[in-house]
Structure formats: C-alpha cells, structure tokens
Amino acid sequence: MNSVLTLRQTIRTILPLFLLALVAVSCTTPTPTSVVLVSTGAARDITRLTESPENKDNPAVSPDGKTVAFQVHKDGMDGIWTLNGESGRDLVQVTTLPANEDHPSWMPDDKTLVFASDRLGSFVIWRRLASGAGGATMITKGSDTIDTAPAASPNGKTIAFTSIAKIMKITTVEVNGVAQYIVLEKNLPYIWTVSADGTDLTQLVQGAYPVWSPDGTKIAFSSNVSGSWGIWTVSPDGSSSTQLTTTVGKNQFAPSFSPDGKWIVYTSNVSGNYDIWIMKADGSDQTQLTADKYETANPCWGADGNIYFSTNKSGNWEIWRLTPVLPD
C-alpha cells in the first residue's frame, strides 16, 4: 500500500471508504519482531497478534486489558472480531450479518461493545455483547448522517462519536428554552455525544476519532480546523477546546490515552510514513516509537500498558502490539 491508501485507511471513519478486498480470518501465535527506534528505549517487544490474508484495523482493548476487539474485512464487508490480547488466540466473531460493522469500542463492563453498523442502510451506533450472544441495540438513529467511531465514557453513561452529514442542513434545538441552530455541513465530521440509551444528543466540535480520558474529564480527537489534521482535546460539555499538535502540513490521527491519563498515543506522518507517536496529555514530549518503511494506523493504549495498532509491516494490515518505555 502507498501513502495515499494508508491515509485513506487511517481516516476511514471520516469518509466511508471500505475498499479493501480480503478472504479469511485466522489467529496466530504472537510473533515478535524488531523495530528501528528514533529514540533509544522508546519501545520494545513489537509483536504481531494476527496473521491471515485479510486486512484488520481499529483495535480496541477491553477495560481489564485482556481482550482486543478489531474489525476485519472479509467477503467485501467489515465485521468485528475479538481475541486474547496476550496470546493472540481465542478468536471470536462478534458480528455475522451481511453488513459493514466496524470501529468497536468497549463499555466499562468488559462485556459489551459499541460500534458503527449500516445493517439498516445508514451507518449508526449500536451496542451488543462481545461474545456475539443475543441481539444488538441501536443507539443513534440518523438516516441522513454517517455515525461512526464511537467511544464510551469511563462510567458508560455517554457515547462520543463522529457524525458526518450526507446533505447540508440546519437543525433547531432548544437549550434552556432558547432556540439554537446547528449547521450540518455536508461531508464535514463533527464530534457528538449521546446518552447510552440514545437520548441527549449534543454536538461538540468539528473533528473525528473521539476518545475519553480515563477520568472522563476530557475527550481527545483529531481535527483539521487549523489546516492540517492534529490532536485536540475538549471538555465533555464542548468547552475548553485545546490544540495539542501543531505541525503544519503533516497529519496526526486517532489519539488514545494511557491508562493513567498522563500520555496520549497517536499516529503521525511527521517523519514521512505514518508511525506511532506518544506525547504527554498537555502536548509536550512528542516522541516517535516506530520508524521503518511500513505504516501504522489507529493505535489503542490498553489497560495492560501495551499499545495495540494496525500496520502493514507483514504485507497486509495486521494487529500488532508494542510496549512503550516511558521517560521518567
């Protein structure tokens, strides 16, 4: 894959691009490999968890750090699977419908996933048990929007997600009895929140890939309002929007907080290819973890301290993990 296709893979939650053709799903005994480090001691134990002919993306680690959910493109569609994050085994197919179902995120109970699905025609947010048992429950219901990339708050009460309007429109809402207008521009992604029961829809800021801090006080996301895609944070009420990365002409995507909330991992092409980077939660100490000719996408920092991500290092896109060695 070239840089252009990798960028499309990285921002696939922003534009509905499901263009990868694959065949079958399997798991493998984790395979360690080496990585060229820009900063000595920045990462170790680079390990491949999956190995099969199809592409895999958007890993999400359960709150207990034991299970990794991810999406797999098979038979022309995306589906959601899980595996044991330590062994790379115990593969479970969560979704089986002939529909695109992607970008999984865990609820705090370690048992339930929220994800995007077009099973009814338009992409909206759903939830179901990670075991695949039982049915699925629809959370958002917009037929004129593309809702994707959900992230559950630490207490499980609120879901942040990306919504893209299919058409230009203006909606009216009332806040404390006062009419307010929300402009939905076609193909422009915004961060929204919704209660887990589907009520209390709130538009926050322009951007994509929302993720909650462990204490629930911040939402990190990607936005290009400054000209290039960068990492930002915002309060859950939409206030205190702060830009953390400011590299002009380069892109940063898919942030994820460390378990203690002090660090953020993300993917960036500052050095040429898309690589894994980390920085402190205030945007300082930006450090590159991977540096080779391959590209990476959509990292997730698990409760086990490892960072899980997708990379084409082995030829097609697989799920890998690395252990960051944080500076003192």
C-alpha positions, 0 to 999 in steps of 0.5 A, spaced: 500 500 500 502 507 498 501 513 502 495 515 499 491 508 501 494 508 508 491 515 509 485 513 506 485 507 511 487 511 517 481 516 516 476 511 514 471 513 519 471 520 516 469 518 509 466 511 508 471 508 504 471 500 505 475 498 499 479 493 501 478 486 498 480 480 503 478 472 504 479 469 511 480 470 518 485 466 522 489 467 529 496 466 530 501 465 535 504 472 537 510 473 533 515 478 535 519 482 531 524 488 531 523 495 530 528 501 528 527 506 534 528 514 533 529 514 540 533 509 544 528 505 549 522 508 546 519 501 545 520 494 545 517 487 544 513 489 537 509 483 536 504 481 531 497 478 534 494 476 527 496 473 521 491 471 515 490 474 508 485 479 510 486 486 512 484 488 520 484 495 523 481 499 529 483 495 535 480 496 541 482 493 548 477 491 553 477 495 560 481 489 564 486 489 558 485 482 556 481 482 550 482 486 543 476 487 539 478 489 531 474 489 525 476 485 519 474 485 512 472 479 509 467 477 503 467 485 501 464 487 508 467 489 515 465 485 521 468 485 528 472 480 531 475 479 538 481 475 541 486 474 547 490 480 547 496 476 550 496 470 546 493 472 540 488 466 540 481 465 542 478 468 536 471 470 536 466 473 531 462 478 534 458 480 528 455 475 522 450 479 518 451 481 511 453 488 513 459 493 514 460 493 522 466 496 524 470 501 529 468 497 536 469 500 542 468 497 549 463 499 555 466 499 562 463 492 563 468 488 559 462 485 556 459 489 551 461 493 545 459 499 541 460 500 534 458 503 527 453 498 523 449 500 516 445 493 517 439 498 516 442 502 510 445 508 514 451 507 518 449 508 526 451 506 533 449 500 536 451 496 542 451 488 543 455 483 547 462 481 545 461 474 545 456 475 539 450 472 544 443 475 543 441 481 539 444 488 538 441 495 540 441 501 536 443 507 539 443 513 534 438 513 529 440 518 523 438 516 516 441 522 513 448 522 517 454 517 517 455 515 525 461 512 526 467 511 531 464 511 537 467 511 544 464 510 551 465 514 557 469 511 563 462 510 567 458 508 560 453 513 561 455 517 554 457 515 547 462 520 543 462 519 536 463 522 529 457 524 525 458 526 518 452 529 514 450 526 507 446 533 505 447 540 508 442 542 513 440 546 519 437 543 525 433 547 531 434 545 538 432 548 544 437 549 550 434 552 556 428 554 552 432 558 547 432 556 540 439 554 537 441 552 530 446 547 528 449 547 521 450 540 518 455 541 513 455 536 508 461 531 508 464 535 514 465 530 521 463 533 527 464 530 534 457 528 538 455 525 544 449 521 546 446 518 552 447 510 552 440 509 551 440 514 545 437 520 548 441 527 549 444 528 543 449 534 543 454 536 538 461 538 540 466 540 535 468 539 528 473 533 528 473 525 528 476 519 532 473 521 539 476 518 545 475 519 553 480 520 558 480 515 563 477 520 568 472 522 563 474 529 564 476 530 557 475 527 550 481 527 545 480 527 537 483 529 531 481 535 527 483 539 521 480 546 523 487 549 523 489 546 516 492 540 517 489 534 521 492 534 529 490 532 536 485 536 540 482 535 546 475 538 549 471 538 555 465 533 555 460 539 555 464 542 548 468 547 552 475 548 553 477 546 546 485 545 546 490 544 540 495 539 542 499 538 535 501 543 531 505 541 525 503 544 519 502 540 513 503 533 516 497 529 519 496 526 526 490 521 527 486 517 532 489 519 539 488 514 545 490 515 552 494 511 557 491 508 562 493 513 567 491 519 563 498 522 563 500 520 555 496 520 549 498 515 543 497 517 536 499 516 529 503 521 525 506 522 518 511 527 521 517 523 519 514 521 512 510 514 513 505 514 518 508 511 525 506 511 532 507 517 536 506 518 544 506 525 547 504 527 554 496 529 555 498 537 555 502 536 548 509 536 550 514 530 549 512 528 542 516 522 541 516 517 535 516 509 537 516 506 530 520 508 524 521 503 518 518 503 511 511 500 513 505 504 516 501 504 522 494 506 523 489 507 529 493 505 535 489 503 542 493 504 549 490 498 553 489 497 560 495 492 560 500 498 558 501 495 551 499 499 545 495 495 540 495 498 532 494 496 525 500 496 520 502 493 514 509 491 516 507 483 514 504 485 507 497 486 509 494 490 515 495 486 521 494 487 529 500 488 532 502 490 539 508 494 542 510 496 549 512 503 550 518 505 555 516 511 558 521 517 560 521 518 567 
